[in-house]
Amino acid sequence: MDSLTQMTLGAVIGAAVMGKKYGRKSTLVGAICGTIPDLDVFLNMGDPVSDMTYHRGFSHSILFAVLVTPLFAWLFSRWSWLGVNVKDKRLHLGVFLALVTHPLLDAVTIYGTQLLWPLPTEPIGIGSIFIIDPLYTLPLLGFLIGYLVIKSQKLLYAGLLVSTLYLGWTVIIQNQVHDMAETQIDSQKILVQPTPFNSILWRILVMENQGYKVGYYSLFDNSKTIVFKEFAADPKLLPENWAVNRLKWFTKGFFGVRQEGDNIIMSDLRMGLEPNDYVFQFIVDVEPNQRYEQPRSMSRMKFIIKRAFRDASWNKPVQGD
Protein backbone atom coordinates (compact mmCIF):
# COMPACT_ATOMS: atom_id res chain seq x y z
CA MET A 1 0.00 0.00 0.00
CA ASP A 2 1.00 3.65 -0.21
CA SER A 3 3.21 5.29 2.42
CA LEU A 4 0.40 7.28 4.08
CA THR A 5 -1.66 4.14 4.58
CA GLN A 6 1.24 2.16 6.01
CA MET A 7 2.22 5.00 8.32
CA THR A 8 -1.38 5.36 9.51
CA LEU A 9 -1.79 1.63 10.13
CA GLY A 10 1.50 1.52 12.03
CA ALA A 11 0.46 4.48 14.17
CA VAL A 12 -2.89 2.89 15.01
CA ILE A 13 -1.22 -0.44 15.84
CA GLY A 14 1.38 1.27 18.00
CA ALA A 15 -1.20 3.25 19.97
CA ALA A 16 -3.55 0.26 20.30
CA VAL A 17 -0.78 -1.81 21.89
CA MET A 18 1.20 0.84 23.82
CA GLY A 19 -1.13 3.82 24.15
CA LYS A 20 -2.43 3.06 27.63
CA LYS A 21 1.11 3.32 29.02
CA TYR A 22 2.90 5.71 26.67
CA GLY A 23 0.03 7.81 25.35
CA ARG A 24 0.12 9.64 22.03
CA LYS A 25 3.87 9.15 21.66
CA SER A 26 3.16 5.51 20.85
CA THR A 27 1.66 6.62 17.53
CA LEU A 28 5.08 7.96 16.51
CA VAL A 29 6.75 4.65 17.33
CA GLY A 30 4.14 2.79 15.30
CA ALA A 31 4.27 5.21 12.36
CA ILE A 32 8.06 4.88 12.11
CA CYS A 33 7.90 1.08 12.24
CA GLY A 34 5.10 1.08 9.69
CA THR A 35 7.38 2.95 7.30
CA ILE A 36 10.64 1.05 7.79
CA PRO A 37 9.98 -1.93 5.46
CA ASP A 38 9.55 0.38 2.45
CA LEU A 39 13.02 1.89 2.89
CA ASP A 40 14.28 -0.92 0.65
CA VAL A 41 13.04 1.16 -2.28
CA PHE A 42 16.18 3.29 -1.88
CA LEU A 43 18.47 0.30 -2.49
CA ASN A 44 20.01 0.09 -5.95
CA MET A 45 19.87 -3.54 -7.02
CA GLY A 46 21.81 -3.01 -10.25
CA ASP A 47 19.16 -2.97 -12.98
CA PRO A 48 15.46 -2.03 -13.36
CA VAL A 49 14.09 -5.59 -13.22
CA SER A 50 16.06 -6.29 -10.04
CA ASP A 51 14.91 -3.00 -8.49
CA MET A 52 11.29 -3.98 -9.10
CA THR A 53 11.37 -7.65 -8.19
CA TYR A 54 13.55 -7.37 -5.08
CA HIS A 55 11.37 -4.62 -3.63
CA ARG A 56 9.10 -6.06 -0.95
CA GLY A 57 11.73 -8.71 -0.41
CA PHE A 58 13.75 -9.25 2.77
CA SER A 59 12.46 -6.11 4.52
CA HIS A 60 8.89 -7.30 3.98
CA SER A 61 9.41 -10.76 5.43
CA ILE A 62 8.15 -12.09 8.73
CA LEU A 63 11.72 -13.08 9.55
CA PHE A 64 12.88 -9.47 9.16
CA ALA A 65 10.24 -8.26 11.63
CA VAL A 66 11.29 -10.90 14.15
CA LEU A 67 15.00 -10.13 13.85
CA VAL A 68 14.89 -6.32 13.97
CA THR A 69 12.21 -5.87 16.64
CA PRO A 70 14.74 -5.99 19.54
CA LEU A 71 17.01 -3.54 17.70
CA PHE A 72 14.32 -0.94 17.12
CA ALA A 73 12.90 -1.38 20.61
CA TRP A 74 16.37 -0.59 21.95
CA LEU A 75 16.75 2.41 19.63
CA PHE A 76 13.41 3.86 20.75
CA SER A 77 14.42 3.40 24.39
CA ARG A 78 17.50 5.53 23.71
CA TRP A 79 15.24 8.48 22.86
CA SER A 80 14.72 9.68 26.41
CA TRP A 81 11.89 12.05 25.45
CA LEU A 82 9.80 9.06 24.33
CA GLY A 83 9.96 7.58 27.80
CA VAL A 84 9.76 3.94 26.67
CA ASN A 85 11.42 1.06 28.49
CA VAL A 86 13.40 -1.46 26.43
CA LYS A 87 12.39 -4.19 28.89
CA ASP A 88 8.68 -3.52 28.38
CA LYS A 89 7.04 -6.40 26.49
CA ARG A 90 4.40 -4.03 25.15
CA LEU A 91 7.09 -1.99 23.41
CA HIS A 92 8.46 -5.10 21.69
CA LEU A 93 4.95 -6.27 20.76
CA GLY A 94 4.00 -2.85 19.40
CA VAL A 95 7.17 -2.60 17.31
CA PHE A 96 6.78 -6.14 15.97
CA LEU A 97 3.11 -5.74 15.04
CA ALA A 98 3.72 -2.38 13.32
CA LEU A 99 6.56 -3.94 11.34
CA VAL A 100 4.76 -7.15 10.36
CA THR A 101 1.35 -5.66 9.52
CA HIS A 102 3.04 -3.58 6.81
CA PRO A 103 3.93 -6.60 4.62
CA LEU A 104 0.71 -8.37 5.58
CA LEU A 105 -1.27 -5.43 4.21
CA ASP A 106 0.98 -5.28 1.13
CA ALA A 107 0.22 -8.96 0.53
CA VAL A 108 -3.43 -8.05 -0.10
CA THR A 109 -2.38 -5.92 -3.09
CA ILE A 110 -1.39 -7.35 -6.47
CA TYR A 111 2.30 -6.35 -6.50
CA GLY A 112 3.30 -9.27 -4.36
CA THR A 113 5.14 -9.54 -1.05
CA GLN A 114 7.86 -12.01 -0.16
CA LEU A 115 6.55 -12.75 3.31
CA LEU A 116 8.39 -16.06 3.52
CA TRP A 117 11.81 -14.75 2.42
CA PRO A 118 14.42 -16.31 2.24
CA LEU A 119 12.34 -19.24 0.97
CA PRO A 120 12.25 -19.11 -2.87
CA THR A 121 8.46 -18.93 -3.07
CA GLU A 122 6.41 -16.73 -5.40
CA PRO A 123 5.51 -13.32 -3.96
CA ILE A 124 2.20 -13.43 -2.13
CA GLY A 125 -0.26 -11.01 -3.72
CA ILE A 126 -3.98 -11.59 -3.21
CA GLY A 127 -4.83 -8.52 -5.28
CA SER A 128 -8.20 -7.72 -3.71
CA ILE A 129 -7.36 -4.07 -3.03
CA PHE A 130 -5.66 -1.41 -5.13
CA ILE A 131 -2.37 -0.03 -3.83
CA ILE A 132 -4.17 3.23 -2.98
CA ASP A 133 -7.74 2.84 -1.75
CA PRO A 134 -9.37 5.82 0.02
CA LEU A 135 -12.11 3.58 1.43
CA TYR A 136 -9.47 1.77 3.44
CA THR A 137 -7.18 4.65 4.35
CA LEU A 138 -9.51 7.55 5.15
CA PRO A 139 -11.66 5.83 7.81
CA LEU A 140 -8.53 4.47 9.49
CA LEU A 141 -6.95 7.94 9.40
CA GLY A 142 -10.15 9.44 10.79
CA PHE A 143 -10.16 7.09 13.78
CA LEU A 144 -6.47 7.87 14.39
CA ILE A 145 -7.12 11.62 14.39
CA GLY A 146 -10.06 11.05 16.74
CA TYR A 147 -7.78 9.19 19.13
CA LEU A 148 -5.18 11.97 19.05
CA VAL A 149 -7.90 14.49 19.92
CA ILE A 150 -9.80 12.69 22.67
CA LYS A 151 -7.36 9.85 23.52
CA SER A 152 -9.89 7.04 23.46
CA GLN A 153 -8.47 3.55 22.87
CA LYS A 154 -11.89 2.44 21.63
CA LEU A 155 -11.42 4.58 18.52
CA LEU A 156 -8.24 2.67 17.66
CA TYR A 157 -9.95 -0.69 18.03
CA ALA A 158 -12.88 0.55 15.96
CA GLY A 159 -10.51 1.74 13.23
CA LEU A 160 -8.76 -1.63 13.07
CA LEU A 161 -12.10 -3.45 13.00
CA VAL A 162 -13.57 -1.30 10.21
CA SER A 163 -10.44 -1.47 8.05
CA THR A 164 -10.10 -5.23 8.51
CA LEU A 165 -13.76 -5.80 7.66
CA TYR A 166 -13.28 -3.75 4.49
CA LEU A 167 -10.31 -5.91 3.47
CA GLY A 168 -12.39 -9.01 4.07
CA TRP A 169 -15.21 -7.57 1.98
CA THR A 170 -12.86 -6.96 -0.97
CA VAL A 171 -11.67 -10.58 -0.81
CA ILE A 172 -15.27 -11.82 -0.86
CA ILE A 173 -16.17 -9.63 -3.86
CA GLN A 174 -13.01 -10.67 -5.68
CA ASN A 175 -13.88 -14.34 -5.26
CA GLN A 176 -17.44 -13.77 -6.43
CA VAL A 177 -16.27 -12.02 -9.60
CA HIS A 178 -13.70 -14.75 -10.17
CA ASP A 179 -16.39 -17.43 -9.93
CA MET A 180 -18.53 -15.41 -12.34
CA ALA A 181 -15.67 -15.22 -14.84
CA GLU A 182 -14.95 -18.94 -14.56
CA THR A 183 -18.50 -19.74 -15.69
CA GLN A 184 -17.85 -17.79 -18.91
CA ILE A 185 -14.17 -18.48 -19.63
CA ASP A 186 -12.49 -21.86 -19.87
CA SER A 187 -9.05 -20.98 -18.57
CA GLN A 188 -6.76 -21.88 -15.70
CA LYS A 189 -5.19 -18.42 -15.62
CA ILE A 190 -7.76 -15.85 -14.56
CA LEU A 191 -6.86 -12.81 -12.48
CA VAL A 192 -9.50 -10.59 -10.88
CA GLN A 193 -8.46 -7.26 -9.38
CA PRO A 194 -9.96 -3.86 -8.59
CA THR A 195 -9.34 -0.92 -10.89
CA PRO A 196 -7.44 2.10 -9.49
CA PHE A 197 -8.64 3.77 -6.28
CA ASN A 198 -11.87 1.78 -5.84
CA SER A 199 -13.43 -1.61 -5.17
CA ILE A 200 -16.50 -1.13 -7.35
CA LEU A 201 -15.11 -1.77 -10.82
CA TRP A 202 -13.16 -5.00 -11.25
CA ARG A 203 -10.78 -5.93 -14.06
CA ILE A 204 -10.68 -9.55 -15.23
CA LEU A 205 -7.48 -10.66 -16.97
CA VAL A 206 -7.38 -13.99 -18.80
CA MET A 207 -4.13 -15.38 -20.23
CA GLU A 208 -4.12 -17.37 -23.45
CA ASN A 209 -1.44 -18.99 -25.62
CA GLN A 210 -1.11 -16.09 -28.07
CA GLY A 211 -2.32 -13.18 -25.96
CA TYR A 212 -4.79 -12.28 -23.28
CA LYS A 213 -8.33 -11.05 -22.74
CA VAL A 214 -9.54 -8.24 -20.52
CA GLY A 215 -13.04 -7.57 -19.28
CA TYR A 216 -14.65 -5.37 -16.63
CA TYR A 217 -17.41 -5.96 -14.11
CA SER A 218 -19.01 -3.30 -11.93
CA LEU A 219 -20.97 -3.97 -8.76
CA PHE A 220 -23.63 -1.72 -10.31
CA ASP A 221 -23.98 -3.87 -13.43
CA ASN A 222 -27.43 -5.32 -14.01
CA SER A 223 -26.01 -8.21 -16.01
CA LYS A 224 -23.42 -10.76 -14.91
CA THR A 225 -22.18 -11.20 -18.46
CA ILE A 226 -18.62 -9.99 -18.86
CA VAL A 227 -17.56 -8.70 -22.27
CA PHE A 228 -13.92 -9.37 -23.08
CA LYS A 229 -11.58 -7.75 -25.53
CA GLU A 230 -8.61 -9.66 -26.92
CA PHE A 231 -5.01 -8.42 -27.06
CA ALA A 232 -2.13 -10.04 -28.89
CA ALA A 233 1.11 -11.12 -27.25
CA ASP A 234 3.76 -13.48 -28.59
CA PRO A 235 5.91 -15.11 -25.88
CA LYS A 236 8.11 -16.58 -28.62
CA LEU A 237 9.63 -13.12 -29.09
CA LEU A 238 11.23 -13.30 -25.66
CA PRO A 239 14.96 -13.96 -25.42
CA GLU A 240 16.28 -16.45 -22.89
CA ASN A 241 17.91 -14.47 -20.09
CA TRP A 242 17.72 -13.80 -16.37
CA ALA A 243 15.47 -10.73 -16.63
CA VAL A 244 12.84 -12.58 -18.66
CA ASN A 245 12.81 -15.56 -16.30
CA ARG A 246 12.68 -13.29 -13.28
CA LEU A 247 9.68 -11.39 -14.66
CA LYS A 248 7.89 -14.62 -15.54
CA TRP A 249 8.32 -15.69 -11.93
CA PHE A 250 7.40 -12.34 -10.44
CA THR A 251 4.26 -11.82 -12.57
CA LYS A 252 3.13 -15.44 -12.09
CA GLY A 253 2.69 -15.69 -15.83
CA PHE A 254 0.54 -12.56 -16.24
CA PHE A 255 2.85 -10.75 -18.64
CA GLY A 256 2.57 -9.24 -22.09
CA VAL A 257 5.12 -9.20 -24.92
CA ARG A 258 5.35 -6.92 -27.92
CA GLN A 259 7.95 -5.58 -30.30
CA GLU A 260 8.49 -1.87 -30.78
CA GLY A 261 11.15 -1.03 -33.32
CA ASP A 262 14.16 -3.18 -32.59
CA ASN A 263 13.22 -3.80 -28.96
CA ILE A 264 11.21 -6.47 -27.16
CA ILE A 265 8.97 -5.03 -24.44
CA MET A 266 7.80 -7.21 -21.56
CA SER A 267 4.95 -5.81 -19.44
CA ASP A 268 3.50 -6.74 -16.06
CA LEU A 269 -0.17 -6.95 -17.06
CA ARG A 270 -1.35 -6.88 -13.45
CA MET A 271 -0.61 -3.19 -12.98
CA GLY A 272 -2.07 -0.86 -15.57
CA LEU A 273 -4.77 -0.60 -18.20
CA GLU A 274 -5.11 -1.48 -21.85
CA PRO A 275 -3.77 -0.81 -24.35
CA ASN A 276 -0.13 -0.91 -23.18
CA ASP A 277 -0.59 1.58 -20.34
CA TYR A 278 1.24 -0.46 -17.74
CA VAL A 279 3.26 0.76 -14.77
CA PHE A 280 6.08 -1.74 -15.19
CA GLN A 281 7.43 -2.34 -18.70
CA PHE A 282 10.95 -3.39 -19.58
CA ILE A 283 13.18 -3.71 -22.63
CA VAL A 284 14.44 -7.25 -22.10
CA ASP A 285 16.49 -7.92 -25.22
CA VAL A 286 19.39 -5.74 -24.08
CA GLU A 287 21.97 -6.17 -21.31
CA PRO A 288 21.42 -4.78 -18.79
CA ASN A 289 17.65 -4.56 -19.11
CA GLN A 290 16.06 -1.12 -19.28
CA ARG A 291 12.84 0.40 -18.00
CA TYR A 292 10.50 1.25 -20.89
CA GLU A 293 9.24 4.73 -20.16
CA GLN A 294 6.13 6.26 -21.67
CA PRO A 295 3.84 9.12 -20.62
CA ARG A 296 1.10 8.12 -18.19
CA SER A 297 -1.94 10.22 -17.38
CA MET A 298 -4.73 10.32 -14.81
CA SER A 299 -7.11 11.10 -17.67
CA ARG A 300 -7.88 7.37 -17.86
CA MET A 301 -9.76 7.74 -14.60
CA LYS A 302 -12.77 9.25 -16.35
CA PHE A 303 -13.23 6.01 -18.26
CA ILE A 304 -13.06 4.00 -15.04
CA ILE A 305 -15.69 6.24 -13.46
CA LYS A 306 -17.94 5.93 -16.51
CA ARG A 307 -17.67 2.16 -16.58
CA ALA A 308 -18.14 1.78 -12.83
CA PHE A 309 -21.41 3.69 -12.62
CA ARG A 310 -22.94 3.33 -16.06
CA ASP A 311 -25.63 0.72 -16.70
CA ALA A 312 -24.55 -2.81 -17.64
CA SER A 313 -25.83 -2.27 -21.18
CA TRP A 314 -22.59 -0.29 -21.64
CA ASN A 315 -20.66 -3.39 -20.64
CA LYS A 316 -17.47 -3.03 -22.62
CA PRO A 317 -13.80 -2.71 -21.68
CA VAL A 318 -12.46 0.73 -20.88
CA GLN A 319 -10.64 1.75 -24.04
CA GLY A 320 -11.51 5.41 -24.38
CA ASP A 321 -14.02 7.28 -26.49
C-alpha positions in Angstrom: 0.0 0.0 0.0 1.0 3.7 -0.2 3.2 5.3 2.4 0.4 7.3 4.1 -1.7 4.1 4.6 1.2 2.2 6.0 2.2 5.0 8.3 -1.4 5.4 9.5 -1.8 1.6 10.1 1.5 1.5 12.0 0.5 4.5 14.2 -2.9 2.9 15.0 -1.2 -0.4 15.8 1.4 1.3 18.0 -1.2 3.2 20.0 -3.6 0.3 20.3 -0.8 -1.8 21.9 1.2 0.8 23.8 -1.1 3.8 24.1 -2.4 3.1 27.6 1.1 3.3 29.0 2.9 5.7 26.7 0.0 7.8 25.3 0.1 9.6 22.0 3.9 9.1 21.7 3.2 5.5 20.9 1.7 6.6 17.5 5.1 8.0 16.5 6.7 4.6 17.3 4.1 2.8 15.3 4.3 5.2 12.4 8.1 4.9 12.1 7.9 1.1 12.2 5.1 1.1 9.7 7.4 3.0 7.3 10.6 1.0 7.8 10.0 -1.9 5.5 9.6 0.4 2.4 13.0 1.9 2.9 14.3 -0.9 0.7 13.0 1.2 -2.3 16.2 3.3 -1.9 18.5 0.3 -2.5 20.0 0.1 -5.9 19.9 -3.5 -7.0 21.8 -3.0 -10.2 19.2 -3.0 -13.0 15.5 -2.0 -13.4 14.1 -5.6 -13.2 16.1 -6.3 -10.0 14.9 -3.0 -8.5 11.3 -4.0 -9.1 11.4 -7.6 -8.2 13.5 -7.4 -5.1 11.4 -4.6 -3.6 9.1 -6.1 -0.9 11.7 -8.7 -0.4 13.8 -9.2 2.8 12.5 -6.1 4.5 8.9 -7.3 4.0 9.4 -10.8 5.4 8.1 -12.1 8.7 11.7 -13.1 9.6 12.9 -9.5 9.2 10.2 -8.3 11.6 11.3 -10.9 14.1 15.0 -10.1 13.8 14.9 -6.3 14.0 12.2 -5.9 16.6 14.7 -6.0 19.5 17.0 -3.5 17.7 14.3 -0.9 17.1 12.9 -1.4 20.6 16.4 -0.6 21.9 16.7 2.4 19.6 13.4 3.9 20.8 14.4 3.4 24.4 17.5 5.5 23.7 15.2 8.5 22.9 14.7 9.7 26.4 11.9 12.0 25.5 9.8 9.1 24.3 10.0 7.6 27.8 9.8 3.9 26.7 11.4 1.1 28.5 13.4 -1.5 26.4 12.4 -4.2 28.9 8.7 -3.5 28.4 7.0 -6.4 26.5 4.4 -4.0 25.1 7.1 -2.0 23.4 8.5 -5.1 21.7 5.0 -6.3 20.8 4.0 -2.8 19.4 7.2 -2.6 17.3 6.8 -6.1 16.0 3.1 -5.7 15.0 3.7 -2.4 13.3 6.6 -3.9 11.3 4.8 -7.1 10.4 1.4 -5.7 9.5 3.0 -3.6 6.8 3.9 -6.6 4.6 0.7 -8.4 5.6 -1.3 -5.4 4.2 1.0 -5.3 1.1 0.2 -9.0 0.5 -3.4 -8.1 -0.1 -2.4 -5.9 -3.1 -1.4 -7.3 -6.5 2.3 -6.3 -6.5 3.3 -9.3 -4.4 5.1 -9.5 -1.1 7.9 -12.0 -0.2 6.5 -12.8 3.3 8.4 -16.1 3.5 11.8 -14.7 2.4 14.4 -16.3 2.2 12.3 -19.2 1.0 12.2 -19.1 -2.9 8.5 -18.9 -3.1 6.4 -16.7 -5.4 5.5 -13.3 -4.0 2.2 -13.4 -2.1 -0.3 -11.0 -3.7 -4.0 -11.6 -3.2 -4.8 -8.5 -5.3 -8.2 -7.7 -3.7 -7.4 -4.1 -3.0 -5.7 -1.4 -5.1 -2.4 0.0 -3.8 -4.2 3.2 -3.0 -7.7 2.8 -1.7 -9.4 5.8 0.0 -12.1 3.6 1.4 -9.5 1.8 3.4 -7.2 4.7 4.3 -9.5 7.5 5.1 -11.7 5.8 7.8 -8.5 4.5 9.5 -7.0 7.9 9.4 -10.2 9.4 10.8 -10.2 7.1 13.8 -6.5 7.9 14.4 -7.1 11.6 14.4 -10.1 11.1 16.7 -7.8 9.2 19.1 -5.2 12.0 19.0 -7.9 14.5 19.9 -9.8 12.7 22.7 -7.4 9.8 23.5 -9.9 7.0 23.5 -8.5 3.6 22.9 -11.9 2.4 21.6 -11.4 4.6 18.5 -8.2 2.7 17.7 -10.0 -0.7 18.0 -12.9 0.5 16.0 -10.5 1.7 13.2 -8.8 -1.6 13.1 -12.1 -3.4 13.0 -13.6 -1.3 10.2 -10.4 -1.5 8.1 -10.1 -5.2 8.5 -13.8 -5.8 7.7 -13.3 -3.8 4.5 -10.3 -5.9 3.5 -12.4 -9.0 4.1 -15.2 -7.6 2.0 -12.9 -7.0 -1.0 -11.7 -10.6 -0.8 -15.3 -11.8 -0.9 -16.2 -9.6 -3.9 -13.0 -10.7 -5.7 -13.9 -14.3 -5.3 -17.4 -13.8 -6.4 -16.3 -12.0 -9.6 -13.7 -14.7 -10.2 -16.4 -17.4 -9.9 -18.5 -15.4 -12.3 -15.7 -15.2 -14.8 -15.0 -18.9 -14.6 -18.5 -19.7 -15.7 -17.9 -17.8 -18.9 -14.2 -18.5 -19.6 -12.5 -21.9 -19.9 -9.0 -21.0 -18.6 -6.8 -21.9 -15.7 -5.2 -18.4 -15.6 -7.8 -15.8 -14.6 -6.9 -12.8 -12.5 -9.5 -10.6 -10.9 -8.5 -7.3 -9.4 -10.0 -3.9 -8.6 -9.3 -0.9 -10.9 -7.4 2.1 -9.5 -8.6 3.8 -6.3 -11.9 1.8 -5.8 -13.4 -1.6 -5.2 -16.5 -1.1 -7.4 -15.1 -1.8 -10.8 -13.2 -5.0 -11.3 -10.8 -5.9 -14.1 -10.7 -9.5 -15.2 -7.5 -10.7 -17.0 -7.4 -14.0 -18.8 -4.1 -15.4 -20.2 -4.1 -17.4 -23.4 -1.4 -19.0 -25.6 -1.1 -16.1 -28.1 -2.3 -13.2 -26.0 -4.8 -12.3 -23.3 -8.3 -11.1 -22.7 -9.5 -8.2 -20.5 -13.0 -7.6 -19.3 -14.7 -5.4 -16.6 -17.4 -6.0 -14.1 -19.0 -3.3 -11.9 -21.0 -4.0 -8.8 -23.6 -1.7 -10.3 -24.0 -3.9 -13.4 -27.4 -5.3 -14.0 -26.0 -8.2 -16.0 -23.4 -10.8 -14.9 -22.2 -11.2 -18.5 -18.6 -10.0 -18.9 -17.6 -8.7 -22.3 -13.9 -9.4 -23.1 -11.6 -7.7 -25.5 -8.6 -9.7 -26.9 -5.0 -8.4 -27.1 -2.1 -10.0 -28.9 1.1 -11.1 -27.3 3.8 -13.5 -28.6 5.9 -15.1 -25.9 8.1 -16.6 -28.6 9.6 -13.1 -29.1 11.2 -13.3 -25.7 15.0 -14.0 -25.4 16.3 -16.4 -22.9 17.9 -14.5 -20.1 17.7 -13.8 -16.4 15.5 -10.7 -16.6 12.8 -12.6 -18.7 12.8 -15.6 -16.3 12.7 -13.3 -13.3 9.7 -11.4 -14.7 7.9 -14.6 -15.5 8.3 -15.7 -11.9 7.4 -12.3 -10.4 4.3 -11.8 -12.6 3.1 -15.4 -12.1 2.7 -15.7 -15.8 0.5 -12.6 -16.2 2.8 -10.8 -18.6 2.6 -9.2 -22.1 5.1 -9.2 -24.9 5.3 -6.9 -27.9 8.0 -5.6 -30.3 8.5 -1.9 -30.8 11.1 -1.0 -33.3 14.2 -3.2 -32.6 13.2 -3.8 -29.0 11.2 -6.5 -27.2 9.0 -5.0 -24.4 7.8 -7.2 -21.6 4.9 -5.8 -19.4 3.5 -6.7 -16.1 -0.2 -6.9 -17.1 -1.4 -6.9 -13.4 -0.6 -3.2 -13.0 -2.1 -0.9 -15.6 -4.8 -0.6 -18.2 -5.1 -1.5 -21.9 -3.8 -0.8 -24.4 -0.1 -0.9 -23.2 -0.6 1.6 -20.3 1.2 -0.5 -17.7 3.3 0.8 -14.8 6.1 -1.7 -15.2 7.4 -2.3 -18.7 11.0 -3.4 -19.6 13.2 -3.7 -22.6 14.4 -7.3 -22.1 16.5 -7.9 -25.2 19.4 -5.7 -24.1 22.0 -6.2 -21.3 21.4 -4.8 -18.8 17.6 -4.6 -19.1 16.1 -1.1 -19.3 12.8 0.4 -18.0 10.5 1.2 -20.9 9.2 4.7 -20.2 6.1 6.3 -21.7 3.8 9.1 -20.6 1.1 8.1 -18.2 -1.9 10.2 -17.4 -4.7 10.3 -14.8 -7.1 11.1 -17.7 -7.9 7.4 -17.9 -9.8 7.7 -14.6 -12.8 9.2 -16.3 -13.2 6.0 -18.3 -13.1 4.0 -15.0 -15.7 6.2 -13.5 -17.9 5.9 -16.5 -17.7 2.2 -16.6 -18.1 1.8 -12.8 -21.4 3.7 -12.6 -22.9 3.3 -16.1 -25.6 0.7 -16.7 -24.6 -2.8 -17.6 -25.8 -2.3 -21.2 -22.6 -0.3 -21.6 -20.7 -3.4 -20.6 -17.5 -3.0 -22.6 -13.8 -2.7 -21.7 -12.5 0.7 -20.9 -10.6 1.8 -24.0 -11.5 5.4 -24.4 -14.0 7.3 -26.5 
